[in-house]
Amino acid sequence: MKRQDWYPSRISDQILWLINFYLKLPNYETRLGLPPAHVDACVASCKFLVYVLGEWLTAVRTFGPACTQCVDLLENGSGPGPIVLTPFTAPALPDEVAAVPPGVLTRLFALVQLIKDSANYTPDIGKDLGIIATESPAPSDAQHAHPAPTVKYVLLAGDTCQQVQFNFVKHGHQALQMEGRRGTAPYEFMSVLTTTPGVDSRPLLVAGTPEVREYRFRFWDKGVLSGEWTYLKITVGPEGAAA
């Protein structure tokens, strides 16, 4: 499925876009001659996707570190009774929200095309629904000269393990998006860095055992990523700073 340039790339912005779209879409159903069943399906899809990207995904990401702590306790902890594995309980669905079939964005993008093909469609409607791409400013000389962010790091002493401090240059861009992974896990979003330095103060997956962390950084401007990735591979150890 082709990504639409008007659909945000950042999850927090996607949530705001989806809420605006499903609240305003019914106002244009009759005016644009949209199929009522398609409109209803997209409203329901937007509501459920907002729940999944917001409450559900937040709970999942919180559950991960709790599981890691549970494994650490099982392997290295102490106590008389058998360990109780951390249970995952999904947040309850809000009122008027129900699970929907797969293909939410496929349905949404198809409906947006119907909207734009309508004889009564206007640019003002497009702006109101958020289905017109925002023009990006022309790249500056600094942005042209640097295809990737400049990032250096230093290891600092932390309470339980080393912390990684990142010193970076944005080269005229608004911010950097930082992603990271440990072991064989895929890269995950960590932060949008607007001011230097940035710090990774996460504890070790296994207390007292050094681990290799991989990071990548890319230019971020109003939720849109550009340029090439800058990669770093760092070994983080227990307490104490390293040169």
For each residue, the residues with C-beta under 8 A, 3 or more apart:
1: 105 106 109
2:
3: 7
4: 7 109 112 131
5: 133
6: 130 131 132 133 134
7: 3 4 14 17 105 109
8: 13 14 16 17 223
9: 13 14 223 224 225
10: 13 14 192 223
11: 14 15 53 57 189
12: 15 16
13: 8 9 10 16 17 223
14: 7 8 9 10 11 17 18 53
15: 11 12 18 19 50 53 54
16: 8 12 13 19 20
17: 7 8 13 14 20 21 130
18: 14 15 21 22 46 49 50 53
19: 15 16 22 23 46 50
20: 16 17 23 24 129 130
21: 17 18 24 25 42 46 108 129 130 131
22: 18 19 25 42 43 46 47 50
23: 19 20
24: 20 21 27 28 128 129
25: 21 22 28 29 39 42 43 129
26: 29 39 43
27: 24 31
28: 24 25 31 32 34 115 125 129
29: 25 26 32 34 36 39
30: 33
31: 27 28 120
32: 28 29 114 115 118 120 121 125
33: 30 118 120
34: 28 29 38 39 111 114 115 118
35: 38 39 114
36: 29 39 40
37: 40 41
38: 34 35 41 42 107 110 111 114
39: 25 26 29 34 35 36 42 43 111
40: 36 37 43 44
41: 37 38 44 45 100 107
42: 21 22 25 38 39 45 46 107 108 111
43: 22 25 26 39 40 46 47
44: 40 41 47 48 98 100
45: 41 42 48 49 100 104 107 108
46: 18 19 21 22 42 43 49 50 104 108
47: 22 43 44 50 51 94 96 97
48: 44 45 51 52 97 98 99 100 104
49: 18 45 46 52 53 104
50: 15 18 19 22 46 47 53 54
51: 47 48 54 55 56 91 93 94 97
52: 48 49 56 57
53: 11 14 15 18 49 50 56 57
54: 15 50 51 57 58
55: 51 58 59 91 94
56: 51 52 53 59 60 90 91
57: 11 52 53 54 60 61
58: 54 55 61 62
59: 55 56 62 63 88 89 90 91
60: 56 57 63 64 88
61: 57 58 64
62: 58 59 65 66
63: 59 60 66 67 86 88
64: 60 61 67 68
65: 62 68 69
66: 62 63 69 70 86
67: 63 64 70 71 86
68: 64 65 71 72 205
69: 65 66 72 73 86
70: 66 67 73 74 83 85 86
71: 67 68 74 75
72: 68 69 75 76 77 205 206 207
73: 69 70 76 77 83
74: 70 71 77 83
75: 71 72 206
76: 72 73 206 207
77: 72 73 74 83
78:
79: 83
80:
81:
82:
83: 70 73 74 77 79
84:
85: 70
86: 63 66 67 69 70
87:
88: 59 60 63
89: 59
90: 56 59
91: 51 55 56 59
92:
93: 51 97 98 99
94: 47 51 55 97
95:
96: 47
97: 47 48 51 93 94
98: 44 48 93
99: 48 93
100: 41 44 45 48 104
101:
102:
103: 106 107
104: 45 46 48 49 100 107 108
105: 1 7 108 109
106: 1 103 109 110
107: 38 41 42 45 103 104 110 111
108: 21 42 45 46 104 105 111 112
109: 1 4 7 105 106 112 113
110: 38 106 107 113 114
111: 34 38 39 42 107 108 114 115
112: 4 108 109 115 116 129 131
113: 109 110 116 117
114: 32 34 35 38 110 111 117 118
115: 28 32 34 111 112 118 121 125 126 129 131
116: 112 113 121 126 131
117: 113 114 121
118: 32 33 34 114 115 121
119:
120: 31 32 33
121: 32 115 116 117 118 125 126
122: 125 126
123: 126 127 132
124: 127 128
125: 28 32 115 121 122 128 129
126: 115 116 121 122 123 129 131 132
127: 123 124 130 132
128: 24 124 125
129: 20 21 24 25 28 112 115 125 126
130: 6 17 20 21 127
131: 4 6 21 112 115 116 126
132: 6 123 126 127
133: 5 6
134: 6 222
135:
136: 221 222 224
137:
138:
139: 143 144 172
140: 143 144 172
141: 144 145 172
142: 145 146 171 172
143: 139 140 146 171 172 173 219 227
144: 139 140 141
145: 141 142 171
146: 142 143 149 150 169 171 227
147: 227 228
148: 217 218 219 227 228 229 230
149: 146 168 169 170 171 173 176 217 218 219 227 230
150: 146 168 169 171 230
151: 166 167 168 169 176 215 217 230 232
152: 166 167 168
153: 164 165 166 167 232 234
154: 164 165 167
155: 162 163 164 165 234 236 241 242 243
156: 162 163 164 165 199 241
157: 162 163 239 240 241
158: 161 162 163 201 239
159: 239
160: 203 204 207 238 239
161: 158 203 204 207 236 237 238 239
162: 155 156 157 158 236 237 238 239 240 241 242
163: 155 156 157 158 199 200 201
164: 153 154 155 156 199 200 213 215 234 236
165: 153 154 155 156 197 198 199
166: 151 152 153 178 193 196 197 198 199 200 215 217
167: 151 152 153 154 196 197
168: 149 150 151 152 176 193 196 197 198 217
169: 146 149 150 151 196
170: 149 173 174 175 176 219
171: 142 143 145 146 149 150 219
172: 139 140 141 142 143
173: 143 149 170 176 219 220 221 226 227
174: 170 194 220 221 222
175: 170 192 193 194 219 220 221
176: 149 151 168 170 173 192 193 198 217 218 219 220
177: 189 191 192 193 217 218 219 220 225
178: 166 190 191 192 193 198 215 216 217
179: 187 188 189 190 215 216 217
180: 187 188 190 200 213 214 215 216
181: 185 186 187 188 213 214
182: 185 205 211 212 213 214
183: 205 211 212
184:
185: 181 182 188
186: 181
187: 179 180 181 214 216
188: 179 180 181 185
189: 11 177 179
190: 178 179 180 200 215
191: 177 178 198
192: 10 175 176 177 178 220
193: 166 168 175 176 177 178 196 198 217
194: 174 175
195:
196: 166 167 168 169 193
197: 165 166 167 168
198: 165 166 168 176 178 191 193
199: 156 163 164 165 166
200: 163 164 166 180 190 213 215
201: 158 163
202:
203: 160 161 207
204: 160 161 207 208 209 210 211 236 238
205: 68 72 182 183 209 211
206: 72 75 76 209 211
207: 72 76 160 161 203 204 238
208: 204 238
209: 204 205 206 238
210: 204 235 236 237 238
211: 182 183 204 205 206 235 236
212: 182 183 233 234 235 236
213: 164 180 181 182 200 233 234 235 236
214: 180 181 182 187 231 232 233 234
215: 151 164 166 178 179 180 190 200 231 232 233 234
216: 178 179 180 187 229 230 231 232
217: 148 149 151 166 168 176 177 178 179 193 229 230 232
218: 148 149 176 177 225 226 227 228 229 230
219: 143 148 149 170 171 173 175 176 177 225 226 227
220: 173 174 175 176 177 192 223 224 225
221: 136 173 174 175 224 226
222: 134 136 174
223: 8 9 10 13 220
224: 9 136 220 221
225: 9 177 218 219 220
226: 173 218 219 221
227: 143 146 147 148 149 173 218 219
228: 147 148 218
229: 148 216 217 218
230: 148 149 150 151 216 217 218
231: 214 215 216
232: 151 153 214 215 216 217
233: 212 213 214 215
234: 153 155 164 212 213 214 215
235: 210 211 212 213
236: 155 161 162 164 204 210 211 212 213
237: 161 162 210 240 242
238: 160 161 162 204 207 208 209 210
239: 157 158 159 160 161 162
240: 157 162 237
241: 155 156 157 162
242: 155 162 237
243: 155
